[in-house]
Amino acid sequence: MSKKLKIGLFGFGVVGQGLHDIIRGQDLNLEIVKIAIKNPEKKRSLDAHLFTTNHDEILDNSEINTIVELIDDAEVAYNIVKRALISGKNVVSANKKMIATHLAELVELQEKHNSSLLYEGAVCGSIPIIRNLEEYYDNELLHGISGIFNGSSNYILSKIFNENLEYGVALKQAQDLGFAESNPILDVGGYDPKFKLAIATAHAYGLFIDPNKILNIGIQNLSEHDIKYAREKNFKIKLVPTARKISTKQIVTYVLPKFVKSDDFLFNVENEYNGVTVQAAFADKQFFFGKGAGGHPTGAAVLSDIAALRYDYRYEYKKYHQHNGLVHTDNVNIEVYLRYTHEYTLDKLQVDNIIERFSRNDYKYIIGNVSLKSLLANRDLLEQKDIFIAHTGRYTYTDQQVLKISEEEVLFN
């Protein structure tokens, strides 16, 4: 039998209202007791007695057994979630930055205080990727997980490649539709998908990775030259977070624009939709597709977590507890397209094995190899407006690494 959930809701923005829309009128054996908001002057569609600006009124209420946290501020969200877990309340959150930054501590708090934190809505909106990594792939050897994790940047790229819109026009449309923030760098700069990738990697490989150690390069420097090059090669450009095994014990992670071919699942993932590709040793390649932005899609994922708490569901972090010996590394070379202005850029990034080069007064690019370690060390350089970098999808390894890679992984490459 499911237990009655008495919910304290933090945040009544796009996702909070979307969640309420979905819950309204359904018999789900739950009740929203109180909603914490920031602005008491804003007109609301619900009775005023439901709202409060005092967090203690919810967190200290013994009647409330479940906290649903749907606010933007990662630090405030962390304090709310930490207090709730310590007090034995179960929590549902969609704050990917907060979860990615504090995941190891939050897992420890759950175990210590016998509480549960669920966060399906924090990664790829309506796509149930976390639950699948936890349950379906719990004993699978995963070669890689990658995809489109950010609906805002994908919407912009779709408008550019499908409707020939300029970057600025496409960005404005995304903002008007609520897909991108007024300061969109979290989306287009690859920070949002980086946080989501860190969370997914914890469930895919059992590694709690500091997001600061994951390379994120975005699409904000995309130019007409880069778009033209991709079109001439029959590629689309997508912003793709990736976690993959490069040896039996090594995992690399990064977020980079990528040239995507027409036979790739991600080629036809458009607008605010997300797509996740999982490459497994035994199940082979599988693809998940769904809306990654918007109040109702994300609200549906949040409701799925709430419903699971009625039956005392919790993540077991099985691969973390397996102590599988996997380590996070930046010791891999990847092949990239690099548009640049100054020749010293190539020297600083230590680009080698250049297989294609073009140069004229207004446009220079190379196709060559660069180490992930070098890209991480030169993040500031890569953010300069005259530089754009995209992964071609190819990797190179040292002889020692190749010897360590299993036959299945070689085939995957």
Secondary structure by P-SEA (a helix, b strand, c coil): cccccbbbbccccaaaaaaaaaaccccccccccbbbbccccccccccccccccccccccccccccbbbbbcccaaaaaaaaaaaaaaccccccccaaaaaacaaaaaaaaaaacbbbbcccccccccaaaaaaaccccccccccccccccaaaaaaaaaaaaccccaaaaaaaaaaaccccccccccccaaaaaaaaaaaaaaacccccccccbbbbccccccaaaaaaaaaacbbbbbbbbbbbccccbbbbbbbbcccccccccccccccbbbbbbbbccccbbbbbcccccaaaaaaaaaaaaaaaaaccccccccccccccccccccbbbbbbcccccccccccccccccccccccccbbbbbbbbbaaaaaacccccccccbbbbbccbbbbcaaaaaaccaaaaaac
